[in-house]
Amino acid sequence: MPIGATPSSAYTRAGAVGTLNGTAGTQVGASLKFFLIAVKDNSAGAIDLRPEDDATNEVFEAVIRALPQGVLAYFAANAGTGVISVIVDGVNAPGATELRDNIRALGATVGANSIDVRGTTVTEGTSFTVA
């Protein structure tokens, strides 16, 4: 649909019906939640997830399984930062503290390589960026 065109009644968006009704810097789609997960060991050292995503039941998979149902998308940085960006269905989704606690509860010997994830942090986002 071209910019400025009026959407038909078939178009609906979370938070608005028939109109985008958006403001720059404000999230449209209140039914979504965004989280930034930084997988870290108990000494707050970042875990490089690249060697932990190429086989079944490694750290990357364990962290994703610890997330709530309703995960819509996730993206792990191709770097040694341990960062995973997650978008979840916001309806009944837990908060950042509960997600952090779920991941930390996996413990000090996660996956085939016995990786410590007890220092993981989770931050609830207020926006997202696509690159």
Buried (B, 14 or more C-beta within 10 A) or exposed (E): EEEEEEBEEEEEBEBBEEEEEEEEEEBEBEEBBBBBBBBBBEEEEBBBBBBBBEEEEBBBBBBBEBBBEBBEEBEBBEEEBBBBBBBBBBEEBBEBEEBBEBBBEBBEEBBEEEBBBBBBBBEBBEEEEEE
